[in-house]
Amino acid sequence: MAAMPEAPVADIIEVLKETAKHPTGKRPDNRWGFGVIRPAEALKALQS
């Protein structure tokens, strides 16, 4: 949010979900949710 304050919150949440790394590939699940967030990847996706 600090890098792109004009971005809608819904878009930020969606990008975090899409770029998260999940160890099993099946997401979401009860143990990992959508996975481990990758902020650098999320920022790249949000900027494109």
C-alpha positions as CSV (number, residue, x, y, z in Angstrom):
1,M,0.0,0.0,0.0
2,A,2.9,2.3,0.6
3,A,4.4,1.7,-2.8
4,M,1.1,2.3,-4.6
5,P,-1.3,4.2,-2.4
6,E,-3.7,4.9,-5.2
7,A,-4.3,1.2,-5.9
8,P,-7.7,-0.1,-4.7
9,V,-7.6,-2.3,-1.6
10,A,-9.5,-5.0,-3.5
11,D,-6.8,-5.1,-6.2
12,I,-4.0,-5.4,-3.6
13,I,-5.8,-8.3,-1.9
14,E,-6.3,-10.1,-5.1
15,V,-2.7,-9.7,-6.2
16,L,-1.5,-11.0,-2.9
17,K,-3.7,-14.1,-3.3
18,E,-2.6,-14.7,-6.9
19,T,1.2,-14.3,-6.2
20,A,1.3,-16.3,-3.0
21,K,3.4,-19.4,-3.0
22,H,1.5,-22.5,-1.8
23,P,3.5,-25.6,-1.0
24,T,0.9,-28.1,-2.3
25,G,-0.5,-26.1,-5.2
26,K,-4.1,-26.6,-4.0
27,R,-5.4,-23.4,-2.6
28,P,-6.9,-22.2,-0.4
29,D,-6.7,-24.9,2.3
30,N,-7.1,-24.9,6.0
31,R,-3.4,-25.2,6.8
32,W,-1.8,-22.7,4.4
33,G,-4.7,-20.5,3.2
34,F,-3.6,-19.0,-0.1
35,G,0.1,-19.6,0.8
36,V,3.1,-17.5,1.8
37,I,2.9,-14.0,0.4
38,R,5.6,-12.7,-1.8
39,P,5.6,-8.9,-1.6
40,A,8.1,-8.3,-4.4
41,E,6.1,-10.5,-6.8
42,A,2.8,-8.9,-5.8
43,L,4.2,-5.4,-6.4
44,K,5.4,-6.4,-9.9
45,A,2.0,-7.8,-10.7
46,L,0.2,-4.8,-9.4
47,Q,2.4,-2.4,-11.5
48,S,1.7,-4.3,-14.7
